[in-house]
Amino acid sequence: MIRLHIGCGPNILDGWVNIDSVARAPGVRTDVDPLAMPFPDGAVAEILAEHVFEHFAFAEEERLWRECARVLRPGGLLTIEVPDFEWVCQRFLAAEDRFRAFYVTGSADHYFGAGRALDQRWGILQTMFFGNQNGAGQFHKSAYTRGKIRDIAAMLGFAGLDQHTLFNKGGQAIRAVLTR
């Protein structure tokens, strides 16, 4: 049974093929391109991609979704977690517009001097729009809503979809489980 953990970062899961663009831990595969996976059609039981899909450009988005659908077996699961873009937009517009400092490159939790304050427009809210930009691959290039995920699931013929929101990575996220 093949289970893929795309964009695993340092979160290594036993029994999974852990894939990331950077080898942050032993056993992480950096040779697997999520846009052209080296697995036969229907060979994968499960794919987990937490806070990964938003890092692919609009031009890559369709290829990523189609590739995940191609490798999943019937009944296979695709679990994604992405920032809830509707929530991000609402919070951004409601937040205080006070620019406190220029971004400090290499700082894991600077966010324009506001830390993870959700009431500060130029803090975590902008980071959720554009990614933390702290290195290669840390830029957000696309966005997701529950409706967009629902429509993509229908377009690609997924048999089931369960979505809910949760608070993760400093803001509200959508966790969607799509059944092939």
N, C-alpha and C positions, 0 to 999 in steps of 0.2 A: 504494500500500500504506500503510494507516494503522497506525501503532504509537503507543501511548499510554504515557507515563511518568507515572503518577499519584503525586503527592506527591514531585515531583522535588527540591524544595529547591534548593540551589545546584548540584546535579549535572545539568547540561544535556547531553542526548544529541542529537547531530546526527542528523537524519532521523526524529526522534520528535516527537510533540506533547507538549511538556513542560507538565505541569499541577500547580499547587500553589495552596493557599489564599492564599499570600503571594507576590508577585512579587519574588523575591530576585535575579533576573537578567533581562536583556533577553530577550524572547521567551517568557517563562513565561506560560502562559494561566491566568488566575485566574477566567475566566468559564465554565469547564467544571465542572459539578457531577457528581462520580462516581456520585451516586445517581440522576441523570437525564441521561445523556450525550446530546449532540446528534448522534448518529451512527445511521445506519440499522441495522436488524438484520443481523448477519453482515458488517458493513463493515470490521471491525478485524482485522488480522492478528496483533497481539501487544499484550499489556498487561504492563507491568512496574510493580510496586508493592512497594517495599522499605520495610519498617517503616512501613506506612500502615494496614493493615487493623485493627490493634489500636487505632487512634485513633477508630474509629467505634463508637457506642453499640450495645448489644444491639438496640435498636429499629431501627437503621439497617442492621445487619449483613446481613439477608436481602436488602434492596433493593440493597446494594452488590454482593453475590455475583450476584444475578439480573441486574443491569444489565451486569456484566462478561460473563456468559454470553450475554446477548442480543446484544451488539454484536460478539462474536467470531465469525469465520467458521468453518466446519467445518475442522478441522485447526489452527485458531488457538491461540496459546499465552497462558496467563495465568501469569505468574511472580510469586509473592509471597514475601516474606521477613518473618517475624514472630518475636518472642521465643518461645523454647521454654518454655511455661509450666510444664511438668512439671519441667524442669531448674531454672527459677527458684524454684519451690516447694521443691525438694530443697535447693538452695543456701541459700535463706533460712533454712530450719529448721536447717541444719548450721552456719550462720555465728554468729560471736560477737555477743551481744546487748549492745552498748555504744553508747549514744547519746552522741555527742560534741559536737554543736552544732546549733542550729536552722538550718533551711535558709536559705541566702542567696539571695534572689530576684535574678535577673539573672546569677548566676554560672554559667558553662557547665559547670564541673566541680567543684562543691562537694559535693553528695550527703551532706549532714549531717556535713560535716567529714571524711568518710572517703575522698574522692576516688573512684577506681574500684576500691577494694579489695574483692575478691570474698569475703573472709573476714569482712567487717563487715556485719551484717544491715541496718543503716540506711544503708548506702552505695548502691552501684549496684543492689543487690538490690531495695530498695524502689522505686528509680527504674524498674526493669524492670517492677514491678507497676503503677505509677501514672503513668509518664511523667515527664519532667524538669520539667514544669509551669512552664517558663520563659517561657511566652507562650501566646497563643491557639493552639489546635491541638496543644499539647504535653502532652496528658493521654492516658493509656491508658484505654480504656473497655471493652475486651473482651480476651479471651485465646484462644490457640490451642495445640493439641496436634496431633501427627501424626494421631491418631485422629479428631479433630474435622475436620481438613482432608480426610481420606479420606472421611468420611461426607458432608460437604458436596459434594465432587466427585461422589459417587455420586447424591446427591439431585438434583443439577442436570444429570445426564447427561453429565458430562465423559467422554470416551473413554479418557483415559489420565492417569496421575498418577505423577510421580517426586518423591520427597522425600528430602532428606538434611539433616543438621545441620552447622553451621559456627559458628565463633566470630566474632561481628560486633557492633558497637555496644555493646561492653563485656560481652557475655555470649553464651550459646549461643542460636542462632537456628535456625529451620526454614526451609529454602528449598524451596518446592514449585513444580513446573512442571506445570500442568494443561493437557491437550490437549482441545480442544473436539471 
